[in-house]
């Protein structure tokens, strides 16, 4: 089974949220940089066409309801 471009984008967004959280805890993220800004800055160019606020919201909603199951 091959993942669609949108599915790959969702996976990358999930990964970037994790990286943001880890770096923020370590003090490596500027105080004024939001997770949205971090995602927009770090997502590979080829996935930006599938990126939307709805997709980011869906990823946040999913990972916020499953924090212990996914860790």
MDTraj code that builds the backbone (N, CA, C; nanometers):
import mdtraj as md
import numpy as np

residues = "UNK UNK UNK UNK UNK UNK UNK UNK UNK UNK UNK UNK UNK UNK UNK UNK UNK UNK UNK UNK UNK UNK UNK UNK UNK UNK UNK UNK UNK UNK UNK UNK UNK UNK UNK UNK UNK UNK UNK UNK UNK UNK UNK UNK UNK UNK UNK UNK UNK UNK UNK UNK UNK UNK UNK UNK UNK UNK UNK UNK UNK UNK UNK UNK UNK UNK UNK UNK UNK UNK UNK".split()
xyz = np.array([
    [0.0838, -0.1183, 0.0000],
    [0.0000, 0.0000, 0.0000],
    [0.0882, 0.1246, 0.0000],
    [0.0585, 0.2153, -0.0875],
    [0.1312, 0.3402, -0.0966],
    [0.0522, 0.4511, -0.0284],
    [0.1211, 0.5313, 0.0489],
    [0.0556, 0.6442, 0.1149],
    [0.0316, 0.7561, 0.0152],
    [-0.0806, 0.8236, 0.0316],
    [-0.1082, 0.9395, -0.0529],
    [-0.0230, 1.0573, -0.0051],
    [-0.0141, 1.1575, -0.0872],
    [0.0623, 1.2767, -0.0518],
    [0.0035, 1.3437, 0.0729],
    [-0.1276, 1.3456, 0.0841],
    [-0.1924, 1.4066, 0.2017],
    [-0.1620, 1.3260, 0.3285],
    [-0.1600, 1.1941, 0.3174],
    [-0.1258, 1.1108, 0.4331],
    [0.0197, 1.1340, 0.4756],
    [0.1080, 1.1457, 0.3796],
    [0.2481, 1.1742, 0.4106],
    [0.2611, 1.3105, 0.4771],
    [0.1848, 1.4082, 0.4288],
    [0.1877, 1.5415, 0.4880],
    [0.1408, 1.5369, 0.6325],
    [0.0362, 1.4608, 0.6613],
    [-0.0141, 1.4473, 0.7981],
    [0.0922, 1.3847, 0.8889],
    [0.1633, 1.2863, 0.8383],
    [0.2695, 1.2226, 0.9164],
    [0.3807, 1.3226, 0.9456],
    [0.4180, 1.3994, 0.8461],
    [0.5236, 1.4995, 0.8644],
    [0.4796, 1.6052, 0.9648],
    [0.3554, 1.6496, 0.9565],
    [0.3038, 1.7484, 1.0513],
    [0.3101, 1.6919, 1.1935],
    [0.2699, 1.5679, 1.2114],
    [0.2751, 1.5040, 1.3426],
    [0.4189, 1.5006, 1.3953],
    [0.5108, 1.4654, 1.3089],
    [0.6523, 1.4619, 1.3475],
    [0.7013, 1.6021, 1.3859],
    [0.6643, 1.7015, 1.3078],
    [0.7086, 1.8384, 1.3366],
    [0.6515, 1.8901, 1.4684],
    [0.5301, 1.8505, 1.5025],
    [0.4716, 1.8887, 1.6316],
    [0.5561, 1.8295, 1.7445],
    [0.5961, 1.7049, 1.7283],
    [0.6805, 1.6395, 1.8292],
    [0.8161, 1.7088, 1.8412],
    [0.8783, 1.7375, 1.7277],
    [1.0080, 1.8053, 1.7287],
    [0.9948, 1.9425, 1.7938],
    [0.8888, 2.0157, 1.7598],
    [0.8650, 2.1469, 1.8196],
    [0.8548, 2.1340, 1.9716],
    [0.7755, 2.0391, 2.0177],
    [0.7553, 2.0205, 2.1619],
    [0.8860, 1.9899, 2.2332],
    [0.9652, 1.9001, 2.1758],
    [1.0930, 1.8637, 2.2367],
    [1.1885, 1.9828, 2.2406],
    [1.1975, 2.0539, 2.1308],
    [1.2889, 2.1686, 2.1257],
    [1.2415, 2.2826, 2.2148],
    [1.1102, 2.3006, 2.2249],
    [1.0566, 2.4046, 2.3132],
    [1.0894, 2.3729, 2.4588],
    [1.0780, 2.2466, 2.4965],
    [1.1117, 2.2048, 2.6333],
    [1.2591, 2.2285, 2.6643],
    [1.3436, 2.2165, 2.5643],
    [1.4872, 2.2357, 2.5815],
    [1.5280, 2.3823, 2.5659],
    [1.4318, 2.4695, 2.5393],
    [1.4604, 2.6115, 2.5236],
    [1.5246, 2.6473, 2.3914],
    [1.5092, 2.5621, 2.2910],
    [1.5725, 2.5849, 2.1604],
    [1.4822, 2.6559, 2.0603],
    [1.3581, 2.6834, 2.0985],
    [1.2626, 2.7521, 2.0116],
    [1.2430, 2.8934, 2.0651],
    [1.2513, 2.9951, 1.9803],
    [1.2255, 3.1313, 2.0275],
    [1.0847, 3.1427, 2.0881],
    [1.0728, 3.2219, 2.1925],
    [0.9447, 3.2377, 2.2630],
    [0.8315, 3.2823, 2.1706],
    [0.8639, 3.3597, 2.0696],
    [0.7598, 3.4144, 1.9821],
    [0.7284, 3.3258, 1.8610],
    [0.7880, 3.2074, 1.8531],
    [0.7604, 3.1185, 1.7396],
    [0.6532, 3.0174, 1.7792],
    [0.5432, 3.0205, 1.7065],
    [0.4344, 2.9261, 1.7333],
    [0.4619, 2.7935, 1.6639],
    [0.3879, 2.6928, 1.7038],
    [0.4017, 2.5622, 1.6399],
    [0.3615, 2.5711, 1.4923],
    [0.2636, 2.6547, 1.4608],
    [0.2223, 2.6732, 1.3210],
    [0.3384, 2.7319, 1.2402],
    [0.4018, 2.8351, 1.2939],
    [0.5176, 2.8946, 1.2260],
    [0.6284, 2.7911, 1.2058],
    [0.6500, 2.7086, 1.3086],
    [0.7535, 2.6051, 1.3006],
    [0.7217, 2.5056, 1.1898],
    [0.5961, 2.4635, 1.1827],
    [0.5545, 2.3695, 1.0774],
    [0.5744, 2.4319, 0.9398],
    [0.5282, 2.5544, 0.9222],
    [0.5398, 2.6213, 0.7918],
    [0.6859, 2.6392, 0.7500],
    [0.7709, 2.6648, 0.8466],
    [0.9125, 2.6868, 0.8169],
    [0.9854, 2.5570, 0.7850],
    [0.9420, 2.4461, 0.8430],
    [1.0200, 2.3225, 0.8349],
    [0.9616, 2.2122, 0.7480],
    [0.8408, 2.2267, 0.7008],
    [0.7838, 2.1205, 0.6169],
    [0.8515, 2.1240, 0.4793],
    [0.8863, 2.0092, 0.4272],
    [0.9492, 2.0080, 0.2944],
    [0.8581, 2.0709, 0.1878],
    [0.9177, 2.1407, 0.0966],
    [0.8449, 2.2152, -0.0072],
    [0.7435, 2.1288, -0.0822],
    [0.7786, 2.0050, -0.1130],
    [0.6906, 1.9211, -0.1934],
    [0.5612, 1.8823, -0.1208],
    [0.5538, 1.9073, 0.0104],
    [0.4322, 1.8746, 0.0850],
    [0.3487, 1.9974, 0.1199],
    [0.3975, 2.1150, 0.0869],
    [0.3246, 2.2379, 0.1197],
    [0.1916, 2.2504, 0.0456],
    [0.1803, 2.1872, -0.0713],
    [0.0546, 2.1977, -0.1462],
    [-0.0595, 2.1259, -0.0747],
    [-0.0284, 2.0229, 0.0037],
    [-0.1311, 1.9496, 0.0781],
    [-0.1524, 2.0040, 0.2186],
    [-0.0691, 2.0972, 0.2601],
    [-0.0776, 2.1521, 0.3946],
    [-0.1909, 2.2541, 0.4038],
    [-0.2715, 2.2413, 0.5073],
    [-0.3793, 2.3377, 0.5311],
    [-0.4033, 2.3459, 0.6810],
    [-0.4713, 2.4501, 0.7238],
    [-0.5063, 2.4625, 0.8652],
    [-0.5982, 2.3484, 0.9072],
    [-0.6859, 2.3049, 0.8187],
    [-0.7732, 2.1921, 0.8516],
    [-0.6918, 2.0655, 0.8793],
    [-0.5903, 2.0403, 0.7970],
    [-0.5063, 1.9229, 0.8184],
    [-0.4304, 1.9346, 0.9507],
    [-0.3736, 2.0511, 0.9759],
    [-0.3017, 2.0728, 1.1024],
    [-0.3970, 2.0542, 1.2199],
    [-0.5168, 2.1098, 1.2116],
    [-0.6169, 2.0930, 1.3179],
    [-0.6526, 1.9464, 1.3375],
    [-0.6692, 1.8724, 1.2288],
    [-0.7002, 1.7302, 1.2385],
    [-0.5877, 1.6529, 1.3090],
    [-0.4646, 1.6850, 1.2743],
    [-0.3502, 1.6187, 1.3383],
    [-0.3472, 1.6525, 1.4868],
    [-0.3639, 1.7817, 1.5209],
    [-0.3664, 1.8213, 1.6621],
    [-0.4781, 1.7510, 1.7374],
    [-0.5956, 1.7446, 1.6783],
    [-0.7094, 1.6798, 1.7434],
    [-0.6797, 1.5320, 1.7679],
    [-0.6203, 1.4667, 1.6706],
    [-0.5897, 1.3250, 1.6851],
    [-0.4856, 1.3006, 1.7932],
    [-0.3733, 1.3726, 1.7871],
    [-0.2667, 1.3445, 1.8834],
    [-0.3026, 1.3925, 2.0238],
    [-0.3902, 1.4899, 2.0359],
    [-0.4283, 1.5356, 2.1702],
    [-0.5237, 1.4383, 2.2388],
    [-0.5921, 1.3538, 2.1631],
    [-0.6821, 1.2555, 2.2240],
    [-0.6135, 1.1229, 2.2491],
    [-0.4924, 1.1057, 2.2002],
    [-0.4212, 0.9789, 2.2131],
    [-0.2796, 0.9945, 2.2724],
    [-0.2582, 1.0878, 2.3655],
    [-0.1202, 1.1134, 2.4078],
    [-0.0502, 0.9941, 2.4726],
    [-0.1177, 0.9202, 2.5540],
    [-0.0526, 0.8081, 2.6222],
    [-0.0413, 0.6866, 2.5308],
    [-0.1364, 0.6686, 2.4419],
    [-0.1330, 0.5546, 2.3531],
    [-0.0206, 0.5642, 2.2512],
    [0.0186, 0.6863, 2.2155],
    [0.1186, 0.7051, 2.1112],
    [0.2600, 0.7203, 2.1651],
    [0.2735, 0.7384, 2.2949],
    [0.4087, 0.7617, 2.3481],
    [0.4820, 0.6338, 2.3781],
])
top = md.Topology()
chain = top.add_chain()
for i, resn in enumerate(residues, 1):
    res = top.add_residue(resn, chain, resSeq=i)
    for name in ("N", "CA", "C"):
        top.add_atom(name, md.element.get_by_symbol(name[0]), res)
traj = md.Trajectory(xyz[None], top)
